[in-house]
Amino acid sequence: MPQQRFGADGWVAIERHDHVAELIMDRPKAMNAVSTAMADGLAQACDELAADRSVRAVVLTSTHERAFCVGADLKERNSLTDAELMRQRPRTRAAYTGVLELPVPTIAAVHGFALGGGYELALACDLIVADGTATVGLPEVSVGVIPGGGGTQLLPRRVGAARAAELVFTARRVPAPEAAELGLVDQLVEEGRDRAEALELAARIARNSPLGLRAAKRAMRLGHGLDLRTGLDLEDGAWRSVAFSGDRTEGVAAFNEKREPQWPGE
């Protein structure tokens, strides 16, 4: 299937690989810096993916050889008045929440620079696959702001409050080996293999029940931070949403008949 392009400048694309959708950042001249137009494209593409019931996993990738995404477009930001910046904020926020709220498992394929808002886009995904060239970090305090794409909330959930505080307060950039050691990325792969490995992982995920995947993600995301009893009640509700579904019937039948399931997705 040919790529779909999103946003006024077409800097965001979707390419489908069976039940896996590749969400592509393609603003090479600016290392995928998130301008207003880029943010609009990401939000529109995420709306498209969220509504597509055939999608079972999403991989966020970059076409730039040396960068995943370098964060906010500071050249554009420098040209905005305070009033214009306030009007821009909901549009940029929609890009990050669009990725975060995708209802299916998401994987970021990271190489090169993933800084500021770029790393926040990766943090918005469920898993991060990075190659040996990756450099990640949240340097916003070094330019007088704070991580505003979810970083102050997502990074502590990933690595703990103290580790996140050290990284945010120092604004330091973390190379791939240390990033893997600290849990800033989940899987470290050979240079140039981030996209291929992420797509392969997504394909393995997509072989499973589409209803089950969505319900499991919903339970894990909504349950994070709840007390155990409340979390277990939330899990029970997610279980009930799939326990009497066509996917459950097909999954059990396929297991007993020793064949691959043909998921109805209902």
Backbone bond lengths (Angstrom), bond angles and torsions (degrees), N, CA, C in turn:
res aa  C-N    CA-C-N  psi(-1)  N-CA   C-N-CA  omega(-1)  CA-C   N-CA-C  phi
1 M - - - 1.451 - - 1.528 109.10 -
2 P 1.357 118.23 133.91 1.461 120.19 179.93 1.519 111.22 -65.95
3 Q 1.326 115.42 159.49 1.455 120.53 179.16 1.529 111.15 -66.62
4 Q 1.319 114.85 145.36 1.459 121.80 167.38 1.524 107.17 -99.60
5 R 1.319 117.29 138.73 1.457 122.00 -179.63 1.524 109.73 -110.76
6 F 1.344 114.94 145.45 1.462 119.92 -175.17 1.521 110.73 -132.89
7 G 1.335 115.29 151.68 1.450 121.75 -178.83 1.511 111.21 86.23
8 A 1.313 115.91 159.08 1.463 120.93 -176.53 1.519 112.46 -59.69
9 D 1.325 116.79 -31.96 1.458 120.40 -177.76 1.527 113.11 -101.01
10 G 1.315 117.57 -1.22 1.455 120.74 176.73 1.505 114.99 66.10
11 W 1.334 116.90 29.81 1.462 120.65 -175.95 1.525 113.35 -84.08
12 V 1.313 116.74 -2.18 1.464 121.60 177.84 1.520 108.02 -125.92
13 A 1.335 115.77 137.08 1.462 120.33 -177.66 1.519 110.09 -135.68
14 I 1.312 114.89 158.21 1.463 122.24 171.22 1.517 107.72 -121.42
15 E 1.318 115.45 131.53 1.457 121.63 173.56 1.519 107.24 -127.08
16 R 1.322 116.76 131.59 1.457 120.76 -174.97 1.524 111.33 -100.34
17 H 1.326 114.74 137.10 1.459 123.29 176.24 1.532 106.70 -124.88
18 D 1.317 115.58 83.13 1.459 121.06 -173.75 1.528 108.77 59.62
19 H 1.346 118.20 -118.81 1.464 120.02 -178.28 1.528 112.86 -91.49
20 V 1.323 117.60 6.36 1.462 122.54 176.46 1.523 108.74 -104.60
21 A 1.317 116.23 131.47 1.466 120.94 176.23 1.522 108.89 -108.15
22 E 1.320 115.66 131.23 1.458 121.42 175.71 1.526 108.32 -98.34
23 L 1.326 115.63 119.37 1.459 122.31 178.18 1.524 106.97 -97.68
24 I 1.330 116.57 111.62 1.457 122.13 -166.28 1.522 111.26 -108.75
25 M 1.336 115.89 125.22 1.464 121.26 171.08 1.521 107.69 -90.72
26 D 1.337 117.34 123.76 1.460 121.22 -170.73 1.531 110.55 -138.90
27 R 1.327 113.86 63.07 1.463 120.22 173.78 1.533 107.58 -121.84
28 P 1.329 116.96 68.75 1.462 120.43 -168.61 1.522 114.73 -63.76
29 K 1.316 118.33 -32.51 1.464 119.37 -176.78 1.527 112.26 -66.92
30 A 1.330 116.95 -19.62 1.461 120.76 -178.95 1.525 111.72 -119.65
31 M 1.343 117.54 19.33 1.467 121.70 -178.62 1.530 111.40 51.47
32 N 1.332 114.55 37.30 1.467 122.11 177.79 1.527 113.40 63.04
33 A 1.322 117.65 26.20 1.463 119.92 174.98 1.525 109.37 -56.08
34 V 1.324 115.61 137.36 1.462 120.53 -173.08 1.526 110.05 -86.03
35 S 1.304 115.31 96.21 1.456 122.37 172.99 1.526 108.50 -86.72
36 T 1.317 116.48 177.72 1.468 119.91 176.68 1.519 110.53 -59.84
37 A 1.330 116.86 -44.17 1.466 120.35 -179.65 1.520 111.50 -65.48
38 M 1.339 116.91 -39.96 1.462 120.94 177.67 1.526 110.15 -63.44
39 A 1.330 116.89 -42.55 1.458 121.08 178.55 1.522 110.89 -62.05
40 D 1.318 116.49 -42.47 1.468 120.04 177.98 1.527 110.86 -59.95
41 G 1.330 116.10 -42.17 1.461 119.82 179.35 1.516 112.18 -63.28
42 L 1.331 117.07 -43.02 1.466 120.59 178.25 1.523 111.05 -62.57
43 A 1.329 117.00 -44.27 1.463 120.14 -179.53 1.523 111.17 -63.62
44 Q 1.332 116.81 -42.80 1.462 120.03 179.89 1.523 111.57 -65.33
45 A 1.328 116.52 -41.81 1.461 120.40 179.32 1.523 110.90 -64.39
46 C 1.333 116.88 -39.91 1.464 119.80 179.09 1.531 111.20 -66.63
47 D 1.325 117.21 -37.21 1.471 119.97 174.85 1.526 110.51 -59.53
48 E 1.330 115.99 -42.62 1.468 121.25 178.77 1.522 110.69 -61.83
49 L 1.323 117.08 -46.12 1.461 121.04 -177.71 1.526 111.66 -68.18
50 A 1.318 116.84 -39.85 1.462 120.46 -178.87 1.520 111.66 -63.01
51 A 1.333 116.23 -29.95 1.467 120.58 -177.96 1.529 113.12 -87.62
52 D 1.322 117.16 -8.98 1.463 121.34 -174.68 1.532 109.56 -93.53
53 R 1.311 116.86 105.39 1.459 121.21 -175.84 1.525 112.63 -73.41
54 S 1.326 118.03 -10.30 1.465 119.68 178.39 1.531 111.60 -80.84
55 V 1.327 117.65 -15.11 1.462 121.89 -178.50 1.525 109.60 -82.02
56 R 1.337 115.72 129.10 1.466 121.14 -179.87 1.525 112.51 -113.81
57 A 1.315 117.89 -16.27 1.465 122.06 177.53 1.525 108.09 -158.66
58 V 1.339 115.59 151.30 1.469 121.97 -179.30 1.521 108.83 -128.03
59 V 1.330 116.09 136.82 1.465 122.20 175.26 1.526 108.06 -117.35
60 L 1.330 116.03 123.84 1.462 122.21 178.86 1.525 108.92 -93.37
61 T 1.342 117.35 120.05 1.460 121.99 -174.01 1.527 111.42 -130.13
62 S 1.330 114.31 171.28 1.465 122.03 178.83 1.523 109.50 -130.64
63 T 1.331 116.55 143.74 1.461 120.60 176.21 1.527 112.36 -89.73
64 H 1.334 118.21 -10.55 1.457 120.78 -178.09 1.520 110.40 -77.60
65 E 1.317 117.06 136.02 1.462 120.80 -175.61 1.519 112.92 -68.94
66 R 1.333 117.80 -28.82 1.464 120.27 -172.70 1.522 114.03 -115.57
67 A 1.324 116.77 7.60 1.465 117.83 -177.85 1.519 111.35 -154.26
68 F 1.305 114.46 140.58 1.466 121.94 166.73 1.527 107.35 -79.14
69 C 1.322 115.79 -59.28 1.464 122.24 175.35 1.520 107.49 -168.58
70 V 1.329 117.03 131.34 1.468 120.31 -176.41 1.523 112.75 -91.97
71 G 1.326 117.11 7.97 1.459 120.08 175.60 1.509 113.29 97.79
72 A 1.321 116.07 -154.54 1.456 121.23 -175.77 1.526 111.46 -62.57
73 D 1.313 114.86 148.21 1.464 121.13 176.05 1.527 108.06 -78.29
74 L 1.332 116.67 93.62 1.460 120.64 -174.97 1.523 112.62 -69.74
75 K 1.329 117.57 -26.11 1.466 119.47 175.44 1.522 109.95 -64.54
76 E 1.338 115.77 -43.72 1.466 118.68 177.13 1.521 110.01 -66.09
77 R 1.335 117.25 -44.09 1.462 121.32 -179.03 1.529 111.13 -57.39
78 N 1.325 116.20 -38.94 1.467 120.78 -177.86 1.520 112.15 -65.60
79 S 1.328 116.06 -22.49 1.466 119.85 -178.31 1.525 112.94 -91.07
80 L 1.332 117.64 -6.22 1.462 120.84 -174.88 1.530 111.43 -90.49
81 T 1.312 115.45 141.30 1.455 120.05 169.92 1.530 108.60 -75.68
82 D 1.315 116.57 168.22 1.467 119.34 178.12 1.528 110.85 -58.71
83 A 1.323 116.48 -40.41 1.464 120.33 -179.65 1.532 110.77 -65.44
84 E 1.324 116.43 -41.08 1.462 119.97 178.50 1.517 111.39 -66.27
85 L 1.337 116.72 -37.14 1.460 120.10 177.93 1.522 110.76 -64.31
86 M 1.316 117.40 -39.26 1.460 120.37 177.60 1.521 111.41 -65.10
87 R 1.327 116.91 -37.73 1.467 119.84 178.24 1.523 111.40 -71.11
88 Q 1.335 116.17 -29.76 1.468 119.81 179.81 1.519 111.85 -73.45
89 R 1.334 117.19 -31.06 1.462 121.26 -171.07 1.531 114.52 -52.67
90 P 1.335 120.74 -47.89 1.466 118.64 179.34 1.521 112.99 -61.55
91 R 1.323 117.12 -30.21 1.461 120.32 -178.68 1.520 111.33 -73.25
92 T 1.341 117.08 -41.64 1.463 118.61 177.25 1.524 110.57 -70.43
93 R 1.319 116.23 -38.01 1.468 118.58 179.44 1.530 110.87 -62.89
94 A 1.316 117.16 -34.97 1.467 120.68 179.73 1.522 112.08 -61.98
95 A 1.340 116.94 -29.98 1.469 119.63 178.46 1.518 110.91 -66.72
96 Y 1.332 116.61 -45.77 1.464 120.35 -177.65 1.524 111.40 -71.04
97 T 1.321 117.50 -42.95 1.462 119.22 178.26 1.525 110.68 -68.78
98 G 1.325 116.90 -28.92 1.467 119.29 177.02 1.512 111.61 -60.84
99 V 1.343 116.93 -44.63 1.465 120.88 177.30 1.526 109.90 -68.28
100 L 1.323 116.34 -45.86 1.467 120.93 -176.80 1.518 112.09 -60.13
101 E 1.320 117.49 -37.61 1.459 121.38 -173.04 1.520 113.69 -95.75
102 L 1.328 118.13 9.67 1.468 118.33 172.92 1.529 108.66 -57.53
103 P 1.321 118.68 134.17 1.466 120.56 -171.92 1.520 115.05 -80.95
104 V 1.319 117.13 -3.58 1.468 121.15 -178.95 1.529 109.28 -113.80
105 P 1.340 118.17 163.18 1.458 120.46 177.43 1.529 111.67 -56.46
106 T 1.341 115.55 139.45 1.455 121.51 -178.31 1.522 110.06 -127.42
107 I 1.335 115.57 143.86 1.463 121.97 -179.33 1.523 108.21 -132.19
108 A 1.321 117.02 130.53 1.462 121.72 173.08 1.519 108.93 -94.00
109 A 1.322 117.00 131.19 1.462 122.93 176.05 1.524 107.23 -104.59
110 V 1.332 116.24 104.70 1.466 121.50 -168.03 1.521 111.64 -111.01
111 H 1.319 115.38 130.76 1.460 122.57 168.45 1.517 107.62 -140.44
112 G 1.325 116.41 157.72 1.457 119.54 179.06 1.519 111.65 62.41
113 F 1.327 115.82 -146.62 1.458 120.98 -174.44 1.521 112.03 -78.91
114 A 1.322 115.53 127.41 1.466 122.97 169.97 1.522 105.17 -130.85
115 L 1.317 115.73 87.93 1.457 121.52 -169.55 1.516 111.22 -121.82
116 G 1.331 116.20 147.70 1.452 120.54 177.62 1.516 111.09 55.26
117 G 1.332 115.00 -125.80 1.453 119.73 179.42 1.514 113.63 -59.69
118 G 1.335 116.88 -24.47 1.462 119.52 175.99 1.511 112.05 -66.47
119 Y 1.338 116.03 -44.88 1.455 118.71 176.73 1.524 110.93 -69.61
120 E 1.333 117.22 -30.82 1.462 119.55 177.20 1.530 111.17 -65.46
121 L 1.315 117.93 -34.43 1.465 119.55 174.24 1.526 110.67 -63.12
122 A 1.338 116.81 -39.72 1.458 120.08 176.16 1.525 110.97 -65.80
123 L 1.344 116.61 -41.89 1.465 120.75 178.81 1.524 111.87 -62.40
124 A 1.322 116.98 -28.34 1.465 120.89 178.88 1.524 112.30 -70.01
125 C 1.326 116.45 -15.73 1.462 121.06 177.92 1.530 110.10 -85.44
126 D 1.317 116.37 160.69 1.464 121.23 -179.90 1.515 111.86 -72.81
127 L 1.329 117.25 -34.65 1.455 122.23 -177.44 1.525 109.31 -137.19
128 I 1.334 116.13 149.71 1.463 121.50 177.95 1.524 108.95 -125.29
129 V 1.330 116.02 118.88 1.458 123.08 173.49 1.528 107.12 -104.02
130 A 1.323 117.23 124.80 1.464 120.58 -176.90 1.515 110.79 -128.59
131 D 1.326 115.81 146.43 1.462 118.51 174.50 1.529 109.63 -95.89
132 G 1.336 115.67 178.33 1.454 120.82 -173.09 1.507 115.37 -66.99
133 T 1.330 118.00 -11.90 1.467 120.50 179.30 1.525 112.60 -88.84
134 A 1.307 117.98 -7.00 1.467 121.24 -171.94 1.529 111.90 -65.99
135 T 1.308 114.42 140.64 1.460 122.87 170.58 1.518 106.86 -133.32
136 V 1.333 116.81 122.00 1.460 120.46 -175.60 1.525 109.96 -120.34
137 G 1.328 115.91 159.28 1.454 119.49 177.47 1.511 111.91 167.94
138 L 1.335 114.52 163.96 1.456 122.49 177.36 1.535 107.81 -121.77
139 P 1.334 117.21 86.11 1.473 120.90 -173.62 1.529 115.11 -90.74
140 E 1.333 117.98 17.45 1.462 120.21 -170.06 1.522 114.75 -58.69
141 V 1.354 117.31 -36.33 1.472 117.02 -177.79 1.522 111.75 -65.39
142 S 1.328 117.81 -18.13 1.467 120.42 179.11 1.524 112.21 -75.08
143 V 1.348 117.04 -12.58 1.466 120.34 176.12 1.525 111.22 -119.52
144 G 1.339 115.97 18.56 1.451 119.58 170.01 1.506 116.86 87.97
145 V 1.338 117.93 13.24 1.467 120.19 175.91 1.530 108.22 -128.30
146 I 1.321 116.79 -165.24 1.461 121.41 174.94 1.523 108.07 -129.75
147 P 1.330 118.25 163.16 1.460 118.97 172.90 1.527 109.15 -56.59
148 G 1.313 116.53 120.72 1.461 120.76 -175.27 1.509 114.37 -119.71
149 G 1.338 116.45 10.72 1.459 120.27 178.02 1.521 111.51 -110.14
150 G 1.326 115.83 24.20 1.462 120.46 179.40 1.513 114.68 108.27
151 G 1.326 117.43 -4.37 1.455 120.70 -172.34 1.508 115.12 -62.15
152 T 1.354 117.30 -39.59 1.466 118.83 -178.25 1.520 112.27 -69.56
153 Q 1.325 117.16 -16.69 1.462 121.24 179.91 1.527 112.05 -102.79
154 L 1.320 116.80 -38.52 1.464 120.43 -175.51 1.517 112.55 -80.20
155 L 1.336 117.89 -38.07 1.462 119.25 -178.04 1.532 112.24 -65.12
156 P 1.351 120.25 -44.86 1.468 118.30 175.92 1.521 113.20 -60.48
157 R 1.302 117.79 -33.55 1.463 120.60 178.56 1.530 110.95 -68.01
158 R 1.314 116.10 -27.16 1.465 120.69 -178.93 1.521 111.91 -85.58
159 V 1.333 118.86 -43.93 1.472 120.67 -171.13 1.524 113.84 -123.10
160 G 1.340 117.81 0.84 1.453 119.95 -178.54 1.518 112.17 95.96
161 A 1.337 115.60 156.66 1.457 121.06 -172.67 1.524 112.96 -64.87
162 A 1.344 117.90 -46.00 1.466 120.01 -175.84 1.519 111.98 -66.45
163 R 1.332 116.92 -44.60 1.459 120.07 178.72 1.515 111.01 -62.65
164 A 1.324 117.15 -42.83 1.455 120.57 178.96 1.524 110.76 -63.68
165 A 1.330 117.38 -40.14 1.464 120.92 179.30 1.522 110.57 -60.86
166 E 1.321 117.50 -45.07 1.461 120.76 179.47 1.524 111.00 -59.85
167 L 1.312 116.87 -43.01 1.462 120.75 -176.83 1.527 111.49 -70.58
168 V 1.327 117.34 -41.61 1.465 120.41 -179.67 1.523 110.91 -71.37
169 F 1.334 117.59 -44.03 1.463 120.67 -175.37 1.526 112.61 -70.11
170 T 1.333 117.69 -33.42 1.467 119.85 179.31 1.516 112.59 -85.66
171 A 1.349 117.60 -18.57 1.468 123.33 -178.84 1.522 112.01 61.11
172 R 1.325 117.04 23.24 1.461 117.90 -173.69 1.529 112.45 -80.65
173 R 1.318 113.63 153.82 1.463 121.78 177.40 1.526 108.95 -93.63
174 V 1.304 116.59 136.92 1.459 121.65 -173.30 1.527 109.55 -114.54
175 P 1.337 118.83 120.74 1.464 121.21 178.16 1.526 111.39 -71.57
176 A 1.319 115.00 162.70 1.461 121.70 -171.55 1.526 114.47 -53.46
177 P 1.337 120.65 -49.19 1.468 118.83 -177.61 1.527 113.05 -58.99
178 E 1.342 116.76 -43.86 1.467 119.49 178.57 1.520 110.84 -69.31
179 A 1.328 116.73 -36.86 1.460 120.21 178.67 1.523 110.82 -59.43
180 A 1.331 116.68 -40.73 1.464 119.97 177.58 1.520 111.05 -67.52
181 E 1.326 116.48 -40.48 1.462 121.05 -179.57 1.523 111.71 -63.90
182 L 1.329 117.31 -37.61 1.459 122.00 -177.42 1.528 112.80 -85.15
183 G 1.332 117.62 -8.79 1.450 120.54 -178.10 1.517 114.02 85.42
184 L 1.334 116.14 13.76 1.464 119.56 176.84 1.518 111.49 -71.66
185 V 1.310 116.99 -24.68 1.463 123.75 170.19 1.520 106.82 -129.66
186 D 1.321 116.70 159.92 1.468 120.33 -173.83 1.518 114.25 -98.57
187 Q 1.307 116.60 -31.63 1.465 120.46 -176.45 1.521 108.92 -140.37
188 L 1.315 116.78 126.00 1.457 122.21 178.32 1.518 108.69 -104.20
189 V 1.335 116.32 125.20 1.458 121.29 -174.94 1.524 109.76 -124.26
190 E 1.327 115.71 171.59 1.452 120.86 -179.25 1.525 110.78 -62.59
191 E 1.324 115.37 152.03 1.458 121.44 -179.64 1.524 110.61 -54.35
192 G 1.323 115.51 131.27 1.458 121.82 179.30 1.512 115.01 83.74
193 R 1.349 117.52 1.37 1.462 120.92 -175.64 1.530 112.96 -105.85
194 D 1.322 118.55 3.74 1.464 119.40 -174.40 1.524 112.67 -61.31
195 R 1.326 117.17 -46.35 1.463 119.47 -178.49 1.524 111.01 -66.03
196 A 1.316 117.13 -48.14 1.466 120.55 -177.99 1.527 111.55 -60.83
197 E 1.330 116.41 -43.64 1.464 119.73 -178.79 1.525 110.95 -68.80
198 A 1.323 116.99 -37.51 1.459 119.92 178.90 1.523 111.13 -67.20
199 L 1.331 116.65 -40.89 1.471 119.75 177.69 1.525 111.02 -65.86
200 E 1.330 117.23 -37.42 1.463 120.22 177.96 1.529 110.68 -65.67
201 L 1.320 116.62 -42.62 1.463 120.67 177.20 1.527 110.27 -62.25
202 A 1.332 116.77 -43.64 1.465 120.78 178.93 1.521 111.40 -62.01
203 A 1.326 116.97 -38.34 1.468 120.40 178.76 1.527 111.02 -64.19
204 R 1.345 116.47 -38.89 1.468 119.49 176.86 1.531 110.35 -64.24
205 I 1.313 116.12 -41.68 1.464 120.34 177.73 1.521 110.68 -62.36
206 A 1.340 116.22 -42.75 1.459 121.56 -173.94 1.520 113.52 -69.48
207 R 1.321 117.90 -10.61 1.471 119.71 175.76 1.524 111.73 -73.96
208 N 1.314 117.00 -12.43 1.457 121.23 -176.79 1.526 111.90 -90.82
209 S 1.321 115.83 172.73 1.462 122.24 -176.40 1.522 112.00 -57.88
210 P 1.331 117.95 125.08 1.466 119.29 178.03 1.526 112.52 -62.72
211 L 1.329 117.10 -37.09 1.459 119.39 176.94 1.522 110.86 -68.18
212 G 1.328 115.72 -41.92 1.452 120.11 179.58 1.524 111.80 -62.67
213 L 1.323 117.35 -42.59 1.460 120.95 -179.89 1.521 111.39 -61.89
214 R 1.324 116.48 -45.22 1.461 120.07 -178.88 1.530 111.33 -66.14
215 A 1.334 116.09 -42.01 1.463 119.67 -179.10 1.529 111.06 -67.61
216 A 1.337 117.24 -39.69 1.463 120.47 179.56 1.527 110.47 -65.30
217 K 1.326 117.07 -42.33 1.468 119.63 179.01 1.521 110.31 -64.58
218 R 1.322 116.14 -43.39 1.464 119.50 -179.66 1.528 110.79 -60.57
219 A 1.328 117.07 -43.66 1.461 120.59 -179.11 1.520 111.34 -64.93
220 M 1.326 117.52 -42.96 1.465 119.80 -179.27 1.518 111.87 -68.61
221 R 1.339 117.28 -42.96 1.458 120.02 -178.21 1.534 111.50 -67.57
222 L 1.328 116.90 -47.76 1.453 119.75 -176.94 1.521 112.24 -74.02
223 G 1.328 117.12 -26.34 1.452 120.59 -177.51 1.508 114.48 -81.56
224 H 1.326 117.10 -15.34 1.464 119.83 -176.90 1.524 110.61 -63.48
225 G 1.328 116.60 125.49 1.453 121.17 177.93 1.509 114.68 90.82
226 L 1.326 117.59 -10.20 1.463 120.03 176.88 1.524 109.61 -78.34
227 D 1.336 115.77 157.39 1.458 117.59 171.76 1.525 108.63 -66.77
228 L 1.334 116.67 157.83 1.454 121.51 -170.54 1.523 112.68 -58.02
229 R 1.331 117.65 -45.12 1.467 119.87 -177.84 1.528 111.03 -61.75
230 T 1.338 116.58 -44.74 1.465 119.80 179.07 1.521 110.84 -64.79
231 G 1.334 116.02 -40.36 1.456 119.73 178.20 1.520 112.42 -62.33
232 L 1.331 116.16 -40.52 1.467 119.81 178.94 1.525 111.12 -67.22
233 D 1.330 117.67 -35.14 1.464 120.22 175.53 1.529 110.29 -65.53
234 L 1.337 116.35 -39.61 1.460 119.92 177.35 1.525 110.11 -63.87
235 E 1.339 116.28 -42.44 1.462 120.19 177.52 1.523 110.98 -60.99
236 D 1.323 116.50 -40.27 1.460 120.06 179.60 1.529 110.83 -61.12
237 G 1.335 116.38 -40.41 1.456 119.46 177.52 1.526 111.99 -63.81
238 A 1.336 116.34 -39.51 1.466 119.79 177.45 1.524 110.75 -66.57
239 W 1.343 115.88 -38.84 1.469 119.19 177.57 1.527 110.69 -62.07
240 R 1.312 116.60 -44.78 1.466 120.06 -179.38 1.528 111.78 -62.81
241 S 1.327 116.97 -28.09 1.469 120.06 -178.87 1.522 112.43 -70.63
242 V 1.336 116.75 -18.52 1.468 119.52 -179.79 1.523 113.80 -117.62
243 A 1.333 117.74 -17.43 1.474 121.12 -171.84 1.516 112.98 -64.10
244 F 1.320 117.99 -24.64 1.460 121.02 -177.20 1.529 110.97 -116.62
245 S 1.332 114.91 26.70 1.463 121.09 -175.82 1.522 111.95 -94.64
246 G 1.325 114.67 167.60 1.450 120.09 174.09 1.521 112.20 -64.67
247 D 1.315 117.05 -32.84 1.465 120.31 177.69 1.524 110.95 -62.67
248 R 1.324 116.89 -42.93 1.468 119.31 179.16 1.518 110.60 -64.18
249 T 1.325 117.66 -43.29 1.461 121.00 178.77 1.519 111.22 -60.27
250 E 1.329 116.21 -45.72 1.466 121.00 -179.73 1.521 111.34 -67.97
251 G 1.319 117.61 -40.20 1.462 120.56 -179.38 1.508 112.53 -62.08
252 V 1.326 116.80 -44.02 1.471 120.90 179.22 1.526 110.31 -67.54
253 A 1.342 116.83 -41.69 1.464 120.40 179.37 1.528 111.01 -63.27
254 A 1.334 116.66 -44.32 1.469 120.43 -179.38 1.525 111.07 -64.00
255 F 1.316 117.00 -38.73 1.469 120.17 177.90 1.521 110.56 -62.02
256 N 1.320 117.07 -46.29 1.466 120.80 -177.66 1.518 112.54 -70.57
257 E 1.333 115.95 -29.14 1.471 119.90 -179.32 1.530 111.99 -93.71
258 K 1.339 116.06 2.98 1.470 122.58 176.63 1.531 112.01 54.86
259 R 1.323 115.58 52.04 1.464 122.05 178.28 1.522 109.32 -138.92
260 E 1.335 115.29 168.24 1.453 120.09 176.41 1.527 109.66 -74.83
261 P 1.312 117.88 135.42 1.473 119.37 179.16 1.519 112.27 -70.52
262 Q 1.301 115.34 149.03 1.454 123.26 173.94 1.536 106.30 -112.82
263 W 1.307 116.02 89.68 1.452 120.54 -169.11 1.526 112.40 -67.63
264 P 1.326 118.63 126.08 1.463 119.63 174.73 1.530 112.74 -76.17
265 G 1.336 116.51 -20.80 1.461 120.16 -179.98 1.508 112.95 70.15
266 E 1.360 115.18 31.23 1.470 119.08 179.61 1.516 108.96 -154.68
